[in-house]
């Protein structure tokens, strides 16, 4: 039986470390942000390696979804997609997501914005994915799904417990290979990885949780406040192991 996992996150979260955990399973193939090229082509935004990203992936949403449904290579039974919810178009048809095992990965918006503006000059509420995660949650609930919500802080406090729970929910065995991986790049990393993945390339496992110092200017603080209600809704239904 093939299991197809769609992990929906915003930027500056632990989404790439989570992808590493799944890629280190011998039964799993991963895909890195498959809607990124479509997002850049649609918005015209100037991101690092923009031209390379657009050349590396389909820009047609239907083609991306078709690729997510493609047969897996021999010996692989789990397909894991790392998605960024801000890559979704506001008017995009999301009915296809009901065919996947969807999970939402969230992080406190003040921490996200603080990290985001260290890499980008400007940040708006639509850039950090939380508003789109709530939209996605509404879509999934409308088709009868109750997707688990994982908070990054909780996962970092207990990565094994959260991954064991997630594997059980998916009906697949947990392996401790998900807790540690070799440092360095992967062939599956998007072409944007040299611009964003330094910390992950240096990692060999999940970093220990530590509280973050957050000092936002008035604009960035307003962005975090605008996303706070969405985060509170998602955080309120997060997975609690204890």
N, C-alpha and C positions, 0 to 999 in steps of 0.2 A: 504494500500500500504506500502510495506517495503522500507525503505530508508537505504542504506548502504554507510557509509561515511568512506573514507580512508584518514586519516590525516598523511601526510608524512613530517617528521621532521628529523633533525640531533640531536645529543646529546647536553646536556647542553643548552637546549632551554626551553620554557614554555610548552612543550608537555604534561607533566604529569599534570600540573595545568589545561590545556585544557581538558584532559581526565576527570579530576574531574568535570569540568563544565558540560560535557555531561552526565557523570554517575549520576549526581544529578537530571537529568530529569526522571520522572516516566515512560516514554515510551521508554527508551533507555537502551541497554545493551552494555558494552564496552569490548574490548579485548586489552591487554597490550603487545605490541611488539611481535606479533606472530611468527616472523621469527628469533627471537634471538637464539633459540636452533639450528636451521639450520645453522645460521651464525657461531656459536662457533664450531659446528661439522665440518663444511667445512674448517674453517681457522685454527683450533687448538689453537686459542688464549686463554691465561690464564686470564680470567676475574673473579672477585669475584663471588663465588657460581656457578662456571662453571658446575660442575657435577649436581647440583640441577637444574640449568636451562635446561640442556640437558634432564634430566629425566622428566621435567615438561611439555615439549612441543614436538610435532612431529619434527623430523629433516628432514623429506622429504617435499620438497617444495610443491609438489602436494597435500599432505595431509593438509598442512597449508591452501592452497587456498581453498580446499574443506571445511575446517572448517569455513572459512570466508563466504562461501555461504550457510551454514547450516541454516535450519529453525530457527526462533527466538522463545523464550519461549512465552507462552500465555500472552497477554497484552503488549508485546513489539513490536514496529513497527520501531524502529530506531536501527541500528547496527553501532557502532562507533569503528573503529580500529585505535589505535595509532601505527604508523609504524616508524621505523628508516630506512632511505634510505641506510645507510652504511651497513645494514644487507643484502642487495640484492647482489647476486653474479654478477660479471661483465658480464657473459654470460647468465644470467638468462632470460628466456622467460617472457616478461612482458605483453604479449597481454591480459592476464586476467584482468589487471587493468582497461581496458575500461568498464568493467561491474559495476564499482563502481563510486561513486561521490567523485572525488579526489580533495584534497586541499593540497597546499604546505605551510609549516610553516618555515620561515627562520629567521636567526639572523646574525648580523655582524660577520664575521669570526674571527676578532681579539678578540671580546668578547667571542666567543665560545672556541677558543684555550686557552685563559687565564683561563677560567673556567675548561676546560678539563684537563689541566696539573696540576691543584690542586688536581685532583683525580687519575690521571694516570701518570706514569713516562715518557711516550713518546707519541708523537702525530705526525701523518702524514696526508697529505691532504685527503687521503681516509677515515680517521677516523671520519670526522665531517659532512659527508653527503651532502655537497653542490654540489660536482661534480656529485654525483649520482642523486641529485634532478634535475639537468639540463638534464641528460640522461632521467630521467622519464618524464620531461616536453616534450622532443622531441618525446617520445613514445606516450604520450597522444595527442599531437598536430597532430601526424600522423593518429590517429584514430578519429580526429574531435573534441576532447575535448579541452576546454580552461580553465584549472583549476585555481581557484582563488589562488593568492599568498598572504599570510598574513605575515607581518613582526612583530616579537615579540615586538619590541619597540612600534609600532603603536597599537598593541592589548593592551599592558599594559597602554598606554595613554587613551584608550577608549575601555575597554572590552565589555561593553554593546553594543556600536555601532557596533562593529565588529561581535559580536555574533548575534545580530538582523539581520544584513545583511546576515550572513551565513545561518541562519534559513530561511530567505525569499528566498534565492537562492535555498535552498533544498526543499522548499515548505512545511515547517513544522512550527508550531507556536513557537514563542519565549516564554520562561518562565524566570522570574527573579530568579528562582532556579538555573540557570546556573551561577549566579554571586557570590554565597556563598554556602559553604558546611561545614559539620562537620569536625573537625580536626581528624587525626588518620588514620590508615591503612584501606584498603578495601580488601575483599576477592578476588576481581578482580586484585589486584596488583600482578605483577610477583614476583617469589620467590627471585629475586634480589633486591626487594624493600628495605630491611633493610640496604643494602649497599649504596643506591643512593637516597632514598626518604625522608630523614630526614626533609628537608625544606618543602616538600609538606605535609608530615604528620603533621607538625606543623601549616600549613596554614588553613585559613578558607575562602579564596578568592584569587583573583589575587593581587599580590603585586603591589604597585604603581611603575610607571616607574621611574628609576633614572639612570643617566649616569654612566658608569663603568670606573674605573681607570684601564688602561691596560698597563702592562709593560712586554714585551715579550723578551726572550733571542733571539739571532740571528737565531737559528734553528726554534723556534716557530713563530717568525716573518716571516720567509720564508714560513712556512706552511700557515699562514694567507694570505700572498701575493699570493700564488699559488691558493688559493680558491677565491680570490677577484673577478676575472672576472666572475666566476659563480654566486657569490652573486650579483654582479652589474646587471647581466642580469635578475635575478629573482626579485631583488629589484626594477628594473626599471618598472616591470609590476605588482607591488604589488597593492593591493586594497587601493584606496584612498577614504576616506569618505567625504573629503572636498576639 
